[in-house]
């Protein structure tokens, strides 16, 4: 019976070891590729906010239908709207976020370009 319990304990130890290895490999990959990941996320959120803002406030379409205007690969971009501010925010969680506001006569402008 003692060997049965020792075997379960060694299996748990192996799972912990493999889990730590996977976390370390993913962490290293993120560290190595962070500039590329954050750059693509910044471009995607800027494009998403501007496109969805124009689609919603100029085109009069529902925000959910505006996601159909996105290019392939933008599945990680999430949209939210603030009708009081007439704005749309596009976010890639934990990486990037951009907001575009509707301005009468100008259309939708990214906040980062308005300054």
LUMTORPA-743062 format. One record per residue: residue in three letters; chain; y, z, x of N, C-alpha, C in turn. Coordinates in Angstrom, 3 decimals. Layout:
{rest = Ala | kette = A | n.y = Y | n.z = Z | n.x = X | ca.y = Y | ca.z = Z | ca.x = X | c.y = Y | c.z = Z | c.x = X}
...
END
This chain:
{rest = Unk | kette = A | n.y = -1.198 | n.z = 0.000 | n.x = 0.803 | ca.y = 0.000 | ca.z = 0.000 | ca.x = 0.000 | c.y = 1.263 | c.z = 0.000 | c.x = 0.846}
{rest = Unk | kette = A | n.y = 1.237 | n.z = 0.663 | n.x = 1.960 | ca.y = 2.420 | ca.z = 0.720 | ca.x = 2.814 | c.y = 2.800 | c.z = -0.658 | c.x = 3.321}
{rest = Unk | kette = A | n.y = 1.809 | n.z = -1.511 | n.x = 3.571 | ca.y = 2.116 | ca.z = -2.853 | ca.x = 4.045 | c.y = 2.794 | c.z = -3.685 | c.x = 2.972}
{rest = Unk | kette = A | n.y = 2.480 | n.z = -3.448 | n.x = 1.694 | ca.y = 3.129 | ca.z = -4.170 | ca.x = 0.599 | c.y = 4.609 | c.z = -3.862 | c.x = 0.535}
{rest = Unk | kette = A | n.y = 5.002 | n.z = -2.600 | n.x = 0.677 | ca.y = 6.415 | ca.z = -2.221 | ca.x = 0.661 | c.y = 7.141 | c.z = -2.746 | c.x = 1.885}
{rest = Unk | kette = A | n.y = 6.488 | n.z = -2.739 | n.x = 3.027 | ca.y = 7.115 | ca.z = -3.258 | ca.x = 4.246 | c.y = 7.370 | c.z = -4.749 | c.x = 4.104}
{rest = Unk | kette = A | n.y = 6.471 | n.z = -5.451 | n.x = 3.439 | ca.y = 6.631 | ca.z = -6.889 | ca.x = 3.257 | c.y = 7.835 | c.z = -7.197 | c.x = 2.366}
{rest = Unk | kette = A | n.y = 8.019 | n.z = -6.416 | n.x = 1.301 | ca.y = 9.169 | ca.z = -6.608 | ca.x = 0.417 | c.y = 10.460 | c.z = -6.343 | c.x = 1.183}
{rest = Unk | kette = A | n.y = 10.474 | n.z = -5.305 | n.x = 1.982 | ca.y = 11.662 | ca.z = -4.989 | ca.x = 2.772 | c.y = 11.990 | c.z = -6.087 | c.x = 3.769}
{rest = Unk | kette = A | n.y = 10.972 | n.z = -6.690 | n.x = 4.397 | ca.y = 11.234 | ca.z = -7.751 | ca.x = 5.364 | c.y = 11.727 | c.z = -9.016 | c.x = 4.662}
{rest = Unk | kette = A | n.y = 11.280 | n.z = -9.259 | n.x = 3.418 | ca.y = 11.774 | ca.z = -10.413 | ca.x = 2.664 | c.y = 13.249 | c.z = -10.232 | c.x = 2.312}
{rest = Unk | kette = A | n.y = 13.621 | n.z = -9.033 | n.x = 1.933 | ca.y = 15.036 | ca.z = -8.747 | ca.x = 1.641 | c.y = 15.884 | c.z = -8.954 | c.x = 2.884}
{rest = Unk | kette = A | n.y = 15.364 | n.z = -8.503 | n.x = 4.017 | ca.y = 16.087 | ca.z = -8.683 | ca.x = 5.274 | c.y = 16.283 | c.z = -10.153 | c.x = 5.607}
{rest = Unk | kette = A | n.y = 15.263 | n.z = -10.970 | n.x = 5.345 | ca.y = 15.384 | ca.z = -12.411 | ca.x = 5.586 | c.y = 16.437 | c.z = -13.026 | c.x = 4.680}
{rest = Unk | kette = A | n.y = 16.453 | n.z = -12.630 | n.x = 3.396 | ca.y = 17.448 | ca.z = -13.176 | ca.x = 2.467 | c.y = 18.865 | c.z = -12.794 | c.x = 2.894}
{rest = Unk | kette = A | n.y = 19.034 | n.z = -11.571 | n.x = 3.338 | ca.y = 20.356 | ca.z = -11.149 | ca.x = 3.816 | c.y = 20.764 | c.z = -11.968 | c.x = 5.031}
{rest = Unk | kette = A | n.y = 19.822 | n.z = -12.185 | n.x = 5.925 | ca.y = 20.107 | ca.z = -12.984 | ca.x = 7.119 | c.y = 20.481 | c.z = -14.414 | c.x = 6.779}
{rest = Unk | kette = A | n.y = 19.716 | n.z = -15.042 | n.x = 5.871 | ca.y = 20.018 | ca.z = -16.410 | ca.x = 5.459 | c.y = 21.353 | c.z = -16.480 | c.x = 4.723}
{rest = Unk | kette = A | n.y = 21.627 | n.z = -15.490 | n.x = 3.899 | ca.y = 22.904 | ca.z = -15.470 | ca.x = 3.174 | c.y = 24.074 | c.z = -15.373 | c.x = 4.142}
{rest = Unk | kette = A | n.y = 23.967 | n.z = -14.497 | n.x = 5.122 | ca.y = 25.026 | ca.z = -14.374 | ca.x = 6.127 | c.y = 25.193 | c.z = -15.668 | c.x = 6.914}
{rest = Unk | kette = A | n.y = 24.095 | n.z = -16.331 | n.x = 7.239 | ca.y = 24.165 | ca.z = -17.597 | ca.x = 7.966 | c.y = 24.873 | c.z = -18.667 | c.x = 7.143}
{rest = Unk | kette = A | n.y = 24.529 | n.z = -18.770 | n.x = 5.870 | ca.y = 25.167 | ca.z = -19.761 | ca.x = 4.997 | c.y = 26.660 | c.z = -19.468 | c.x = 4.859}
{rest = Unk | kette = A | n.y = 27.017 | n.z = -18.207 | n.x = 4.661 | ca.y = 28.435 | ca.z = -17.835 | ca.x = 4.548 | c.y = 29.179 | c.z = -18.168 | c.x = 5.840}
{rest = Unk | kette = A | n.y = 28.562 | n.z = -17.904 | n.x = 6.980 | ca.y = 29.196 | ca.z = -18.209 | ca.x = 8.263 | c.y = 29.389 | c.z = -19.710 | c.x = 8.447}
{rest = Unk | kette = A | n.y = 28.396 | n.z = -20.513 | n.x = 8.084 | ca.y = 28.507 | ca.z = -21.972 | ca.x = 8.225 | c.y = 29.588 | c.z = -22.519 | c.x = 7.301}
{rest = Unk | kette = A | n.y = 29.615 | n.z = -22.067 | n.x = 6.045 | ca.y = 30.639 | ca.z = -22.523 | ca.x = 5.098 | c.y = 32.024 | c.z = -22.085 | c.x = 5.575}
{rest = Unk | kette = A | n.y = 32.140 | n.z = -20.850 | n.x = 6.050 | ca.y = 33.421 | ca.z = -20.366 | ca.x = 6.571 | c.y = 33.897 | c.z = -21.183 | c.x = 7.754}
{rest = Unk | kette = A | n.y = 32.993 | n.z = -21.513 | n.x = 8.668 | ca.y = 33.364 | ca.z = -22.328 | ca.x = 9.832 | c.y = 33.797 | c.z = -23.729 | c.x = 9.403}
{rest = Unk | kette = A | n.y = 33.082 | n.z = -24.304 | n.x = 8.432 | ca.y = 33.445 | ca.z = -25.638 | ca.x = 7.945 | c.y = 34.829 | c.z = -25.624 | c.x = 7.295}
{rest = Unk | kette = A | n.y = 35.100 | n.z = -24.591 | n.x = 6.501 | ca.y = 36.429 | ca.z = -24.476 | ca.x = 5.888 | c.y = 37.507 | c.z = -24.314 | c.x = 6.947}
{rest = Unk | kette = A | n.y = 37.248 | n.z = -23.496 | n.x = 7.954 | ca.y = 38.221 | ca.z = -23.284 | ca.x = 9.026 | c.y = 38.497 | c.z = -24.593 | c.x = 9.764}
{rest = Unk | kette = A | n.y = 37.451 | n.z = -25.336 | n.x = 10.064 | ca.y = 37.595 | ca.z = -26.572 | ca.x = 10.818 | c.y = 38.311 | c.z = -27.654 | c.x = 10.025}
{rest = Unk | kette = A | n.y = 38.078 | n.z = -27.691 | n.x = 8.723 | ca.y = 38.603 | ca.z = -28.755 | ca.x = 7.874 | c.y = 39.788 | c.z = -28.316 | c.x = 7.016}
{rest = Unk | kette = A | n.y = 40.357 | n.z = -27.142 | n.x = 7.268 | ca.y = 41.391 | ca.z = -26.599 | ca.x = 6.379 | c.y = 42.601 | c.z = -27.514 | c.x = 6.252}
{rest = Unk | kette = A | n.y = 43.063 | n.z = -28.107 | n.x = 7.345 | ca.y = 44.237 | ca.z = -28.983 | ca.x = 7.261 | c.y = 43.975 | c.z = -30.173 | c.x = 6.343}
{rest = Unk | kette = A | n.y = 42.795 | n.z = -30.756 | n.x = 6.459 | ca.y = 42.451 | ca.z = -31.893 | ca.x = 5.601 | c.y = 42.299 | c.z = -31.456 | c.x = 4.149}
{rest = Unk | kette = A | n.y = 41.626 | n.z = -30.347 | n.x = 3.933 | ca.y = 41.421 | ca.z = -29.847 | ca.x = 2.572 | c.y = 42.758 | c.z = -29.513 | c.x = 1.917}
{rest = Unk | kette = A | n.y = 43.603 | n.z = -28.773 | n.x = 2.599 | ca.y = 44.881 | ca.z = -28.384 | ca.x = 2.000 | c.y = 45.810 | c.z = -29.582 | c.x = 1.836}
{rest = Unk | kette = A | n.y = 45.746 | n.z = -30.549 | n.x = 2.747 | ca.y = 46.571 | ca.z = -31.748 | ca.x = 2.612 | c.y = 46.183 | c.z = -32.573 | c.x = 1.403}
{rest = Unk | kette = A | n.y = 44.880 | n.z = -32.773 | n.x = 1.228 | ca.y = 44.418 | ca.z = -33.518 | ca.x = 0.058 | c.y = 44.707 | c.z = -32.760 | c.x = -1.237}
{rest = Unk | kette = A | n.y = 44.572 | n.z = -31.448 | n.x = -1.209 | ca.y = 44.866 | ca.z = -30.642 | ca.x = -2.397 | c.y = 46.350 | c.z = -30.714 | c.x = -2.739}
{rest = Unk | kette = A | n.y = 47.214 | n.z = -30.689 | n.x = -1.732 | ca.y = 48.664 | ca.z = -30.797 | ca.x = -1.975 | c.y = 49.019 | c.z = -32.145 | c.x = -2.585}
{rest = Unk | kette = A | n.y = 48.423 | n.z = -33.209 | n.x = -2.069 | ca.y = 48.676 | ca.z = -34.542 | ca.x = -2.633 | c.y = 48.158 | c.z = -34.631 | c.x = -4.066}
{rest = Unk | kette = A | n.y = 46.987 | n.z = -34.066 | n.x = -4.308 | ca.y = 46.389 | ca.z = -34.124 | ca.x = -5.647 | c.y = 47.200 | c.z = -33.328 | c.x = -6.660}
{rest = Unk | kette = A | n.y = 47.697 | n.z = -32.150 | n.x = -6.268 | ca.y = 48.470 | ca.z = -31.353 | ca.x = -7.228 | c.y = 49.839 | c.z = -31.988 | c.x = -7.489}
{rest = Unk | kette = A | n.y = 50.460 | n.z = -32.577 | n.x = -6.474 | ca.y = 51.739 | ca.z = -33.256 | ca.x = -6.690 | c.y = 51.556 | c.z = -34.442 | c.x = -7.627}
{rest = Unk | kette = A | n.y = 50.548 | n.z = -35.257 | n.x = -7.354 | ca.y = 50.250 | ca.z = -36.409 | ca.x = -8.212 | c.y = 49.896 | c.z = -35.952 | c.x = -9.626}
{rest = Unk | kette = A | n.y = 49.071 | n.z = -34.918 | n.x = -9.717 | ca.y = 48.633 | ca.z = -34.424 | ca.x = -11.019 | c.y = 49.775 | c.z = -33.877 | c.x = -11.855}
{rest = Unk | kette = A | n.y = 50.646 | n.z = -33.076 | n.x = -11.242 | ca.y = 51.774 | ca.z = -32.489 | ca.x = -11.985 | c.y = 52.734 | c.z = -33.565 | c.x = -12.469}
{rest = Unk | kette = A | n.y = 53.091 | n.z = -34.495 | n.x = -11.594 | ca.y = 54.035 | ca.z = -35.561 | ca.x = -11.961 | c.y = 53.441 | c.z = -36.479 | c.x = -13.020}
{rest = Unk | kette = A | n.y = 52.194 | n.z = -36.884 | n.x = -12.823 | ca.y = 51.541 | ca.z = -37.796 | ca.x = -13.765 | c.y = 51.354 | c.z = -37.148 | c.x = -15.129}
{rest = Unk | kette = A | n.y = 50.871 | n.z = -35.909 | n.x = -15.149 | ca.y = 50.630 | ca.z = -35.230 | ca.x = -16.421 | c.y = 51.939 | c.z = -34.898 | c.x = -17.142}
{rest = Unk | kette = A | n.y = 52.966 | n.z = -34.543 | n.x = -16.390 | ca.y = 54.274 | ca.z = -34.265 | ca.x = -16.994 | c.y = 54.804 | c.z = -35.522 | c.x = -17.683}
{rest = Unk | kette = A | n.y = 54.757 | n.z = -36.656 | n.x = -16.994 | ca.y = 55.230 | ca.z = -37.916 | ca.x = -17.575 | c.y = 54.380 | c.z = -38.310 | c.x = -18.775}
{rest = Unk | kette = A | n.y = 53.091 | n.z = -38.168 | n.x = -18.646 | ca.y = 52.173 | ca.z = -38.506 | ca.x = -19.723 | c.y = 52.461 | c.z = -37.669 | c.x = -20.971}
{rest = Unk | kette = A | n.y = 52.684 | n.z = -36.362 | n.x = -20.769 | ca.y = 52.861 | ca.z = -35.445 | ca.x = -21.898 | c.y = 54.268 | c.z = -35.527 | c.x = -22.500}
{rest = Unk | kette = A | n.y = 55.304 | n.z = -35.421 | n.x = -21.657 | ca.y = 56.667 | ca.z = -35.325 | ca.x = -22.180 | c.y = 57.317 | c.z = -36.684 | c.x = -22.427}
{rest = Unk | kette = A | n.y = 56.928 | n.z = -37.709 | n.x = -21.690 | ca.y = 57.474 | ca.z = -39.043 | ca.x = -21.945 | c.y = 56.546 | c.z = -39.852 | c.x = -22.848}
{rest = Unk | kette = A | n.y = 55.246 | n.z = -39.751 | n.x = -22.597 | ca.y = 54.286 | ca.z = -40.524 | ca.x = -23.371 | c.y = 53.887 | c.z = -39.877 | c.x = -24.676}
{rest = Unk | kette = A | n.y = 54.154 | n.z = -38.573 | n.x = -24.815 | ca.y = 53.834 | ca.z = -37.868 | ca.x = -26.047 | c.y = 52.347 | c.z = -37.630 | c.x = -26.249}
{rest = Unk | kette = A | n.y = 51.578 | n.z = -37.711 | n.x = -25.176 | ca.y = 50.135 | ca.z = -37.510 | ca.x = -25.280 | c.y = 49.769 | c.z = -36.053 | c.x = -25.053}
{rest = Unk | kette = A | n.y = 48.588 | n.z = -35.687 | n.x = -25.554 | ca.y = 48.039 | ca.z = -34.357 | ca.x = -25.347 | c.y = 47.700 | c.z = -34.195 | c.x = -23.862}
{rest = Unk | kette = A | n.y = 47.903 | n.z = -32.994 | n.x = -23.324 | ca.y = 47.672 | ca.z = -32.757 | ca.x = -21.895 | c.y = 46.236 | c.z = -33.060 | c.x = -21.496}
{rest = Unk | kette = A | n.y = 45.274 | n.z = -32.759 | n.x = -22.358 | ca.y = 43.873 | ca.z = -33.045 | ca.x = -22.037 | c.y = 43.634 | c.z = -34.537 | c.x = -21.834}
{rest = Unk | kette = A | n.y = 44.290 | n.z = -35.375 | n.x = -22.622 | ca.y = 44.100 | ca.z = -36.817 | ca.x = -22.472 | c.y = 44.771 | c.z = -37.344 | c.x = -21.208}
{rest = Unk | kette = A | n.y = 45.757 | n.z = -36.613 | n.x = -20.698 | ca.y = 46.457 | ca.z = -37.037 | ca.x = -19.475 | c.y = 45.552 | c.z = -36.961 | c.x = -18.246}
{rest = Unk | kette = A | n.y = 44.555 | n.z = -36.085 | n.x = -18.286 | ca.y = 43.626 | ca.z = -35.989 | ca.x = -17.151 | c.y = 42.857 | c.z = -37.287 | c.x = -16.956}
{rest = Unk | kette = A | n.y = 42.768 | n.z = -38.110 | n.x = -17.984 | ca.y = 42.124 | ca.z = -39.412 | ca.x = -17.873 | c.y = 42.884 | c.z = -40.366 | c.x = -16.971}
{rest = Unk | kette = A | n.y = 44.149 | n.z = -40.071 | n.x = -16.692 | ca.y = 44.962 | ca.z = -40.902 | ca.x = -15.806 | c.y = 44.756 | c.z = -40.567 | c.x = -14.329}
{rest = Unk | kette = A | n.y = 44.020 | n.z = -39.509 | n.x = -14.057 | ca.y = 43.772 | ca.z = -39.102 | ca.x = -12.672 | c.y = 42.825 | c.z = -40.074 | c.x = -11.987}
{rest = Unk | kette = A | n.y = 42.944 | n.z = -40.167 | n.x = -10.678 | ca.y = 42.039 | ca.z = -40.999 | ca.x = -9.889 | c.y = 40.739 | c.z = -40.225 | c.x = -9.654}
{rest = Unk | kette = A | n.y = 39.636 | n.z = -40.921 | n.x = -9.375 | ca.y = 38.374 | ca.z = -40.224 | ca.x = -9.099 | c.y = 38.524 | c.z = -39.230 | c.x = -7.946}
{rest = Unk | kette = A | n.y = 37.865 | n.z = -38.105 | n.x = -8.070 | ca.y = 37.917 | ca.z = -37.073 | ca.x = -7.034 | c.y = 38.905 | c.z = -35.960 | c.x = -7.319}
{rest = Unk | kette = A | n.y = 39.576 | n.z = -36.008 | n.x = -8.469 | ca.y = 40.557 | ca.z = -34.980 | ca.x = -8.799 | c.y = 39.994 | c.z = -33.956 | c.x = -9.780}
{rest = Unk | kette = A | n.y = 38.694 | n.z = -33.771 | n.x = -9.768 | ca.y = 38.062 | ca.z = -32.843 | ca.x = -10.692 | c.y = 38.423 | c.z = -31.391 | c.x = -10.449}
{rest = Unk | kette = A | n.y = 38.902 | n.z = -31.053 | n.x = -9.247 | ca.y = 39.253 | ca.z = -29.670 | ca.x = -8.933 | c.y = 40.682 | c.z = -29.327 | c.x = -9.335}
{rest = Unk | kette = A | n.y = 41.427 | n.z = -30.307 | n.x = -9.885 | ca.y = 42.817 | ca.z = -30.081 | ca.x = -10.291 | c.y = 42.842 | c.z = -29.624 | c.x = -11.745}
{rest = Unk | kette = A | n.y = 43.451 | n.z = -28.468 | n.x = -11.973 | ca.y = 43.576 | ca.z = -27.903 | ca.x = -13.317 | c.y = 45.033 | c.z = -27.965 | c.x = -13.748}
{rest = Unk | kette = A | n.y = 45.259 | n.z = -28.272 | n.x = -15.024 | ca.y = 46.618 | ca.z = -28.421 | ca.x = -15.554 | c.y = 46.962 | c.z = -27.313 | c.x = -16.536}
{rest = Unk | kette = A | n.y = 48.240 | n.z = -26.933 | n.x = -16.526 | ca.y = 48.773 | ca.z = -26.027 | ca.x = -17.550 | c.y = 50.183 | c.z = -26.485 | c.x = -17.875}
{rest = Unk | kette = A | n.y = 50.604 | n.z = -26.235 | n.x = -19.099 | ca.y = 51.936 | ca.z = -26.655 | ca.x = -19.524 | c.y = 52.733 | c.z = -25.471 | c.x = -20.012}
{rest = Unk | kette = A | n.y = 54.040 | n.z = -25.606 | n.x = -19.906 | ca.y = 54.966 | ca.z = -24.616 | ca.x = -20.441 | c.y = 55.989 | c.z = -25.400 | c.x = -21.255}
{rest = Unk | kette = A | n.y = 55.792 | n.z = -25.454 | n.x = -22.571 | ca.y = 56.667 | ca.z = -26.258 | ca.x = -23.413 | c.y = 58.089 | c.z = -25.706 | c.x = -23.452}
{rest = Unk | kette = A | n.y = 58.256 | n.z = -24.408 | n.x = -23.282 | ca.y = 59.600 | ca.z = -23.830 | ca.x = -23.242 | c.y = 60.395 | c.z = -24.323 | c.x = -22.037}
{rest = Unk | kette = A | n.y = 59.735 | n.z = -24.455 | n.x = -20.924 | ca.y = 60.371 | ca.z = -24.956 | ca.x = -19.692 | c.y = 60.241 | c.z = -26.466 | c.x = -19.555}
{rest = Unk | kette = A | n.y = 59.476 | n.z = -27.083 | n.x = -20.420 | ca.y = 59.133 | ca.z = -28.506 | ca.x = -20.352 | c.y = 58.603 | c.z = -28.845 | c.x = -18.958}
{rest = Unk | kette = A | n.y = 57.523 | n.z = -28.155 | n.x = -18.599 | ca.y = 56.933 | ca.z = -28.360 | ca.x = -17.273 | c.y = 55.421 | c.z = -28.410 | c.x = -17.361}
{rest = Unk | kette = A | n.y = 54.835 | n.z = -29.028 | n.x = -16.337 | ca.y = 53.390 | ca.z = -29.067 | ca.x = -16.165 | c.y = 53.096 | c.z = -28.610 | c.x = -14.747}
{rest = Unk | kette = A | n.y = 52.136 | n.z = -27.708 | n.x = -14.611 | ca.y = 51.705 | ca.z = -27.227 | ca.x = -13.304 | c.y = 50.276 | c.z = -27.690 | c.x = -13.062}
{rest = Unk | kette = A | n.y = 50.059 | n.z = -28.257 | n.x = -11.890 | ca.y = 48.718 | ca.z = -28.673 | ca.x = -11.462 | c.y = 48.302 | c.z = -27.750 | c.x = -10.325}
{rest = Unk | kette = A | n.y = 47.066 | n.z = -27.266 | n.x = -10.381 | ca.y = 46.589 | ca.z = -26.284 | ca.x = -9.411 | c.y = 45.192 | c.z = -26.625 | c.x = -8.927}
{rest = Unk | kette = A | n.y = 44.983 | n.z = -26.485 | n.x = -7.625 | ca.y = 43.643 | ca.z = -26.420 | ca.x = -7.039 | c.y = 43.513 | c.z = -24.957 | c.x = -6.648}
{rest = Unk | kette = A | n.y = 42.687 | n.z = -24.192 | n.x = -7.350 | ca.y = 42.645 | ca.z = -22.747 | ca.x = -7.147 | c.y = 42.486 | c.z = -22.341 | c.x = -5.681}
{rest = Unk | kette = A | n.y = 43.302 | n.z = -21.370 | n.x = -5.286 | ca.y = 43.309 | ca.z = -20.775 | ca.x = -3.945 | c.y = 43.760 | c.z = -21.723 | c.x = -2.846}
{rest = Unk | kette = A | n.y = 44.191 | n.z = -22.946 | n.x = -3.195 | ca.y = 44.565 | ca.z = -23.902 | ca.x = -2.154 | c.y = 45.983 | c.z = -24.435 | c.x = -2.343}
{rest = Unk | kette = A | n.y = 46.301 | n.z = -24.959 | n.x = -3.538 | ca.y = 47.600 | ca.z = -25.611 | ca.x = -3.724 | c.y = 48.005 | c.z = -25.587 | c.x = -5.190}
{rest = Unk | kette = A | n.y = 49.316 | n.z = -25.662 | n.x = -5.410 | ca.y = 49.866 | ca.z = -25.706 | ca.x = -6.755 | c.y = 51.198 | c.z = -26.452 | c.x = -6.713}
{rest = Unk | kette = A | n.y = 51.463 | n.z = -27.261 | n.x = -7.736 | ca.y = 52.733 | ca.z = -27.982 | ca.x = -7.841 | c.y = 53.157 | c.z = -28.015 | c.x = -9.298}
{rest = Unk | kette = A | n.y = 54.467 | n.z = -28.001 | n.x = -9.530 | ca.y = 55.009 | ca.z = -28.042 | ca.x = -10.882 | c.y = 56.022 | c.z = -29.169 | c.x = -10.986}
{rest = Unk | kette = A | n.y = 55.981 | n.z = -29.882 | n.x = -12.104 | ca.y = 56.971 | ca.z = -30.919 | ca.x = -12.405 | c.y = 57.658 | c.z = -30.547 | c.x = -13.708}
{rest = Unk | kette = A | n.y = 58.992 | n.z = -30.669 | n.x = -13.722 | ca.y = 59.795 | ca.z = -30.394 | ca.x = -14.917 | c.y = 60.346 | c.z = -31.698 | c.x = -15.473}
{rest = Unk | kette = A | n.y = 60.419 | n.z = -31.753 | n.x = -16.800 | ca.y = 61.037 | ca.z = -32.897 | ca.x = -17.461 | c.y = 62.539 | c.z = -32.674 | c.x = -17.517}
{rest = Unk | kette = A | n.y = 63.303 | n.z = -33.684 | n.x = -17.081 | ca.y = 64.770 | ca.z = -33.650 | ca.x = -17.138 | c.y = 65.230 | c.z = -34.883 | c.x = -17.901}
{rest = Unk | kette = A | n.y = 65.967 | n.z = -34.659 | n.x = -18.990 | ca.y = 66.462 | ca.z = -35.773 | ca.x = -19.797 | c.y = 67.260 | c.z = -36.737 | c.x = -18.913}
{rest = Unk | kette = A | n.y = 66.953 | n.z = -38.015 | n.x = -19.017 | ca.y = 67.635 | ca.z = -39.039 | ca.x = -18.232 | c.y = 66.998 | c.z = -39.314 | c.x = -16.874}
{rest = Unk | kette = A | n.y = 66.201 | n.z = -38.376 | n.x = -16.372 | ca.y = 65.544 | ca.z = -38.561 | ca.x = -15.071 | c.y = 64.030 | c.z = -38.639 | c.x = -15.196}
{rest = Unk | kette = A | n.y = 63.480 | n.z = -38.106 | n.x = -16.262 | ca.y = 62.028 | ca.z = -38.045 | ca.x = -16.405 | c.y = 61.493 | c.z = -36.785 | c.x = -15.758}
{rest = Unk | kette = A | n.y = 60.288 | n.z = -36.865 | n.x = -15.260 | ca.y = 59.637 | ca.z = -35.708 | ca.x = -14.649 | c.y = 59.856 | c.z = -35.712 | c.x = -13.139}
{rest = Unk | kette = A | n.y = 60.267 | n.z = -34.565 | n.x = -12.634 | ca.y = 60.573 | ca.z = -34.417 | ca.x = -11.211 | c.y = 59.819 | c.z = -33.197 | c.x = -10.684}
{rest = Unk | kette = A | n.y = 59.165 | n.z = -33.369 | n.x = -9.532 | ca.y = 58.493 | ca.z = -32.238 | ca.x = -8.896 | c.y = 59.529 | c.z = -31.224 | c.x = -8.465}
{rest = Unk | kette = A | n.y = 59.207 | n.z = -29.942 | n.x = -8.643 | ca.y = 60.137 | ca.z = -28.884 | ca.x = -8.232 | c.y = 60.487 | c.z = -28.991 | c.x = -6.754}
{rest = Unk | kette = A | n.y = 59.526 | n.z = -29.340 | n.x = -5.940 | ca.y = 59.777 | ca.z = -29.426 | ca.x = -4.492 | c.y = 60.753 | c.z = -30.544 | c.x = -4.149}
{rest = Unk | kette = A | n.y = 60.951 | n.z = -31.513 | n.x = -5.035 | ca.y = 61.888 | ca.z = -32.609 | ca.x = -4.801 | c.y = 63.252 | c.z = -32.336 | c.x = -5.420}
{rest = Unk | kette = A | n.y = 63.330 | n.z = -31.359 | n.x = -6.311 | ca.y = 64.570 | ca.z = -31.096 | ca.x = -7.046 | c.y = 65.622 | c.z = -30.392 | c.x = -6.198}
{rest = Unk | kette = A | n.y = 65.192 | n.z = -29.724 | n.x = -5.140 | ca.y = 66.152 | ca.z = -28.958 | ca.x = -4.321 | c.y = 66.939 | c.z = -29.819 | c.x = -3.391}
END
